Amino acid sequence: MMNTEEYLILNNDTVIISNKNTTIGYANFNIDEMTLNYLFVNPMFRRQGVGSRLIAIAEKAAGNILVPSEPISPLGKKFFNR
């Protein structure tokens, strides 16, 4: 049986993707500065497009393209340099 993902936007600055059992990932962004402040994907769900979906949902909520804010982790640099 496949778990269905759903997403929620909290406080106009946080996107959470989850399924029935767990949080899959979340992103925090700042609409005023148009920055992506934090992006996390549960290690069990990495390399499945979750990070890209989180960014797409956050950008749609912000109404613009978001730029990652500093500092960016080594894993984050690898993700954004793709």
MODELLER restraints for C-alpha pairs under 7 A, 6 or more apart:
rsr = mdl.restraints
at = mdl.atoms
rsr.add(forms.Gaussian(group=physical.xy_distance, feature=features.Distance(at['CA:3:A'], at['CA:19:A']), mean=6.06, stdev=0.5))
rsr.add(forms.Gaussian(group=physical.xy_distance, feature=features.Distance(at['CA:3:A'], at['CA:20:A']), mean=6.56, stdev=0.5))
rsr.add(forms.Gaussian(group=physical.xy_distance, feature=features.Distance(at['CA:4:A'], at['CA:19:A']), mean=5.72, stdev=0.5))
rsr.add(forms.Gaussian(group=physical.xy_distance, feature=features.Distance(at['CA:5:A'], at['CA:17:A']), mean=6.61, stdev=0.5))
rsr.add(forms.Gaussian(group=physical.xy_distance, feature=features.Distance(at['CA:5:A'], at['CA:18:A']), mean=5.55, stdev=0.5))
rsr.add(forms.Gaussian(group=physical.xy_distance, feature=features.Distance(at['CA:5:A'], at['CA:19:A']), mean=4.59, stdev=0.5))
rsr.add(forms.Gaussian(group=physical.xy_distance, feature=features.Distance(at['CA:6:A'], at['CA:17:A']), mean=5.69, stdev=0.5))
rsr.add(forms.Gaussian(group=physical.xy_distance, feature=features.Distance(at['CA:6:A'], at['CA:18:A']), mean=5.62, stdev=0.5))
rsr.add(forms.Gaussian(group=physical.xy_distance, feature=features.Distance(at['CA:6:A'], at['CA:19:A']), mean=6.17, stdev=0.5))
rsr.add(forms.Gaussian(group=physical.xy_distance, feature=features.Distance(at['CA:7:A'], at['CA:15:A']), mean=6.83, stdev=0.5))
rsr.add(forms.Gaussian(group=physical.xy_distance, feature=features.Distance(at['CA:7:A'], at['CA:16:A']), mean=5.43, stdev=0.5))
rsr.add(forms.Gaussian(group=physical.xy_distance, feature=features.Distance(at['CA:7:A'], at['CA:17:A']), mean=4.34, stdev=0.5))
rsr.add(forms.Gaussian(group=physical.xy_distance, feature=features.Distance(at['CA:7:A'], at['CA:18:A']), mean=6.29, stdev=0.5))
rsr.add(forms.Gaussian(group=physical.xy_distance, feature=features.Distance(at['CA:8:A'], at['CA:15:A']), mean=5.73, stdev=0.5))
rsr.add(forms.Gaussian(group=physical.xy_distance, feature=features.Distance(at['CA:8:A'], at['CA:16:A']), mean=5.27, stdev=0.5))
rsr.add(forms.Gaussian(group=physical.xy_distance, feature=features.Distance(at['CA:8:A'], at['CA:17:A']), mean=6.64, stdev=0.5))
rsr.add(forms.Gaussian(group=physical.xy_distance, feature=features.Distance(at['CA:9:A'], at['CA:15:A']), mean=4.56, stdev=0.5))
rsr.add(forms.Gaussian(group=physical.xy_distance, feature=features.Distance(at['CA:9:A'], at['CA:16:A']), mean=6.44, stdev=0.5))
rsr.add(forms.Gaussian(group=physical.xy_distance, feature=features.Distance(at['CA:13:A'], at['CA:28:A']), mean=5.56, stdev=0.5))
rsr.add(forms.Gaussian(group=physical.xy_distance, feature=features.Distance(at['CA:13:A'], at['CA:29:A']), mean=5.11, stdev=0.5))
rsr.add(forms.Gaussian(group=physical.xy_distance, feature=features.Distance(at['CA:13:A'], at['CA:30:A']), mean=6.15, stdev=0.5))
rsr.add(forms.Gaussian(group=physical.xy_distance, feature=features.Distance(at['CA:14:A'], at['CA:26:A']), mean=6.98, stdev=0.5))
rsr.add(forms.Gaussian(group=physical.xy_distance, feature=features.Distance(at['CA:14:A'], at['CA:27:A']), mean=5.57, stdev=0.5))
rsr.add(forms.Gaussian(group=physical.xy_distance, feature=features.Distance(at['CA:14:A'], at['CA:28:A']), mean=4.37, stdev=0.5))
rsr.add(forms.Gaussian(group=physical.xy_distance, feature=features.Distance(at['CA:14:A'], at['CA:29:A']), mean=6.33, stdev=0.5))
rsr.add(forms.Gaussian(group=physical.xy_distance, feature=features.Distance(at['CA:15:A'], at['CA:26:A']), mean=5.35, stdev=0.5))
rsr.add(forms.Gaussian(group=physical.xy_distance, feature=features.Distance(at['CA:15:A'], at['CA:27:A']), mean=5.18, stdev=0.5))
rsr.add(forms.Gaussian(group=physical.xy_distance, feature=features.Distance(at['CA:15:A'], at['CA:28:A']), mean=6.50, stdev=0.5))
rsr.add(forms.Gaussian(group=physical.xy_distance, feature=features.Distance(at['CA:15:A'], at['CA:54:A']), mean=6.65, stdev=0.5))
rsr.add(forms.Gaussian(group=physical.xy_distance, feature=features.Distance(at['CA:15:A'], at['CA:58:A']), mean=6.35, stdev=0.5))
rsr.add(forms.Gaussian(group=physical.xy_distance, feature=features.Distance(at['CA:16:A'], at['CA:25:A']), mean=5.95, stdev=0.5))
rsr.add(forms.Gaussian(group=physical.xy_distance, feature=features.Distance(at['CA:16:A'], at['CA:26:A']), mean=4.33, stdev=0.5))
rsr.add(forms.Gaussian(group=physical.xy_distance, feature=features.Distance(at['CA:16:A'], at['CA:27:A']), mean=6.69, stdev=0.5))
rsr.add(forms.Gaussian(group=physical.xy_distance, feature=features.Distance(at['CA:17:A'], at['CA:23:A']), mean=6.22, stdev=0.5))
rsr.add(forms.Gaussian(group=physical.xy_distance, feature=features.Distance(at['CA:17:A'], at['CA:24:A']), mean=5.46, stdev=0.5))
rsr.add(forms.Gaussian(group=physical.xy_distance, feature=features.Distance(at['CA:17:A'], at['CA:25:A']), mean=5.34, stdev=0.5))
rsr.add(forms.Gaussian(group=physical.xy_distance, feature=features.Distance(at['CA:17:A'], at['CA:26:A']), mean=6.10, stdev=0.5))
rsr.add(forms.Gaussian(group=physical.xy_distance, feature=features.Distance(at['CA:18:A'], at['CA:24:A']), mean=4.85, stdev=0.5))
rsr.add(forms.Gaussian(group=physical.xy_distance, feature=features.Distance(at['CA:18:A'], at['CA:25:A']), mean=6.89, stdev=0.5))
rsr.add(forms.Gaussian(group=physical.xy_distance, feature=features.Distance(at['CA:24:A'], at['CA:41:A']), mean=6.02, stdev=0.5))
rsr.add(forms.Gaussian(group=physical.xy_distance, feature=features.Distance(at['CA:24:A'], at['CA:42:A']), mean=5.28, stdev=0.5))
rsr.add(forms.Gaussian(group=physical.xy_distance, feature=features.Distance(at['CA:24:A'], at['CA:45:A']), mean=6.47, stdev=0.5))
rsr.add(forms.Gaussian(group=physical.xy_distance, feature=features.Distance(at['CA:25:A'], at['CA:40:A']), mean=5.34, stdev=0.5))
rsr.add(forms.Gaussian(group=physical.xy_distance, feature=features.Distance(at['CA:25:A'], at['CA:41:A']), mean=4.11, stdev=0.5))
rsr.add(forms.Gaussian(group=physical.xy_distance, feature=features.Distance(at['CA:25:A'], at['CA:42:A']), mean=5.64, stdev=0.5))
rsr.add(forms.Gaussian(group=physical.xy_distance, feature=features.Distance(at['CA:26:A'], at['CA:39:A']), mean=5.96, stdev=0.5))
rsr.add(forms.Gaussian(group=physical.xy_distance, feature=features.Distance(at['CA:26:A'], at['CA:40:A']), mean=5.42, stdev=0.5))
rsr.add(forms.Gaussian(group=physical.xy_distance, feature=features.Distance(at['CA:26:A'], at['CA:41:A']), mean=6.60, stdev=0.5))
rsr.add(forms.Gaussian(group=physical.xy_distance, feature=features.Distance(at['CA:26:A'], at['CA:54:A']), mean=6.72, stdev=0.5))
rsr.add(forms.Gaussian(group=physical.xy_distance, feature=features.Distance(at['CA:27:A'], at['CA:38:A']), mean=5.42, stdev=0.5))
rsr.add(forms.Gaussian(group=physical.xy_distance, feature=features.Distance(at['CA:27:A'], at['CA:39:A']), mean=4.37, stdev=0.5))
rsr.add(forms.Gaussian(group=physical.xy_distance, feature=features.Distance(at['CA:27:A'], at['CA:40:A']), mean=6.34, stdev=0.5))
rsr.add(forms.Gaussian(group=physical.xy_distance, feature=features.Distance(at['CA:27:A'], at['CA:54:A']), mean=6.24, stdev=0.5))
rsr.add(forms.Gaussian(group=physical.xy_distance, feature=features.Distance(at['CA:28:A'], at['CA:36:A']), mean=6.19, stdev=0.5))
rsr.add(forms.Gaussian(group=physical.xy_distance, feature=features.Distance(at['CA:28:A'], at['CA:37:A']), mean=5.45, stdev=0.5))
rsr.add(forms.Gaussian(group=physical.xy_distance, feature=features.Distance(at['CA:28:A'], at['CA:38:A']), mean=5.07, stdev=0.5))
rsr.add(forms.Gaussian(group=physical.xy_distance, feature=features.Distance(at['CA:28:A'], at['CA:39:A']), mean=6.59, stdev=0.5))
rsr.add(forms.Gaussian(group=physical.xy_distance, feature=features.Distance(at['CA:29:A'], at['CA:35:A']), mean=5.64, stdev=0.5))
rsr.add(forms.Gaussian(group=physical.xy_distance, feature=features.Distance(at['CA:29:A'], at['CA:36:A']), mean=4.32, stdev=0.5))
rsr.add(forms.Gaussian(group=physical.xy_distance, feature=features.Distance(at['CA:29:A'], at['CA:37:A']), mean=5.06, stdev=0.5))
rsr.add(forms.Gaussian(group=physical.xy_distance, feature=features.Distance(at['CA:29:A'], at['CA:38:A']), mean=6.95, stdev=0.5))
rsr.add(forms.Gaussian(group=physical.xy_distance, feature=features.Distance(at['CA:30:A'], at['CA:36:A']), mean=6.47, stdev=0.5))
rsr.add(forms.Gaussian(group=physical.xy_distance, feature=features.Distance(at['CA:30:A'], at['CA:37:A']), mean=6.90, stdev=0.5))
rsr.add(forms.Gaussian(group=physical.xy_distance, feature=features.Distance(at['CA:31:A'], at['CA:62:A']), mean=5.51, stdev=0.5))
rsr.add(forms.Gaussian(group=physical.xy_distance, feature=features.Distance(at['CA:34:A'], at['CA:66:A']), mean=4.97, stdev=0.5))
rsr.add(forms.Gaussian(group=physical.xy_distance, feature=features.Distance(at['CA:34:A'], at['CA:67:A']), mean=6.42, stdev=0.5))
rsr.add(forms.Gaussian(group=physical.xy_distance, feature=features.Distance(at['CA:35:A'], at['CA:66:A']), mean=4.80, stdev=0.5))
rsr.add(forms.Gaussian(group=physical.xy_distance, feature=features.Distance(at['CA:35:A'], at['CA:67:A']), mean=4.65, stdev=0.5))
rsr.add(forms.Gaussian(group=physical.xy_distance, feature=features.Distance(at['CA:35:A'], at['CA:68:A']), mean=5.50, stdev=0.5))
rsr.add(forms.Gaussian(group=physical.xy_distance, feature=features.Distance(at['CA:35:A'], at['CA:69:A']), mean=5.75, stdev=0.5))
rsr.add(forms.Gaussian(group=physical.xy_distance, feature=features.Distance(at['CA:36:A'], at['CA:66:A']), mean=5.57, stdev=0.5))
rsr.add(forms.Gaussian(group=physical.xy_distance, feature=features.Distance(at['CA:36:A'], at['CA:67:A']), mean=5.67, stdev=0.5))
rsr.add(forms.Gaussian(group=physical.xy_distance, feature=features.Distance(at['CA:36:A'], at['CA:68:A']), mean=4.60, stdev=0.5))
rsr.add(forms.Gaussian(group=physical.xy_distance, feature=features.Distance(at['CA:36:A'], at['CA:69:A']), mean=5.88, stdev=0.5))
rsr.add(forms.Gaussian(group=physical.xy_distance, feature=features.Distance(at['CA:37:A'], at['CA:68:A']), mean=6.25, stdev=0.5))
rsr.add(forms.Gaussian(group=physical.xy_distance, feature=features.Distance(at['CA:37:A'], at['CA:69:A']), mean=5.34, stdev=0.5))
rsr.add(forms.Gaussian(group=physical.xy_distance, feature=features.Distance(at['CA:41:A'], at['CA:50:A']), mean=6.85, stdev=0.5))
rsr.add(forms.Gaussian(group=physical.xy_distance, feature=features.Distance(at['CA:41:A'], at['CA:51:A']), mean=6.48, stdev=0.5))
rsr.add(forms.Gaussian(group=physical.xy_distance, feature=features.Distance(at['CA:59:A'], at['CA:65:A']), mean=5.43, stdev=0.5))
rsr.add(forms.Gaussian(group=physical.xy_distance, feature=features.Distance(at['CA:59:A'], at['CA:66:A']), mean=6.06, stdev=0.5))
